[in-house]
């Protein structure tokens, strides 16, 4: 293939723009803030779920507390009723004796129920502390996630602006390259990690960074300036400057 020396040299400028686009895409995919945002988002979701679980557990325990309170109230009501009956002195000595035994049993049962009630209240207090801690962690992480999301958006906006400017420059420069040469460059670039043209410098291809033997280098050097040369190793277009 034949192409003017200036057109071949413009391929290097075009390649520089394409390499910049590759770097910008890589930068967009590997933003440190994006990784941090992902980690914080997972942590926030975990804290939120733990907070919900603790709230649910507290709700269940409050039902347990209500039941304990009802049980205590029932026993207290029975004690008050029996005490009134005992105080009235009505009934046979045997019945009054049975009332005393029942009151003793009820008092023991009341103590047991109140101890259970106290234990439940202690569990609720502990859960309240855990919920407050988790809620504070959740809210702090939410603030971090919001800030990081904004930071990521700003970084991506900057990258997109740079990409758009580079794409505009590329479109303009592409018009200055001969169509056949441009088509060959695009074909090679598509299958060679985005690099379609490389400079021949110090006897080596800067595309694959491999040295060219003396015989091939002499042959290439002797070719006319408008002869399009390709690296024997990587098959990229070699631009002689």
PyMOL commands that set and color helices and strands:
alter all, ss='L'
color gray80, all
select helices_A, chain A and resi 5-29+32-88+93-174+179-190+214-222
alter helices_A, ss='H'
color red, helices_A
select strands_A, chain A and resi 197-201+204-205+229-230+237-240
alter strands_A, ss='S'
color yellow, strands_A
deselect
rebuild
show_as cartoon
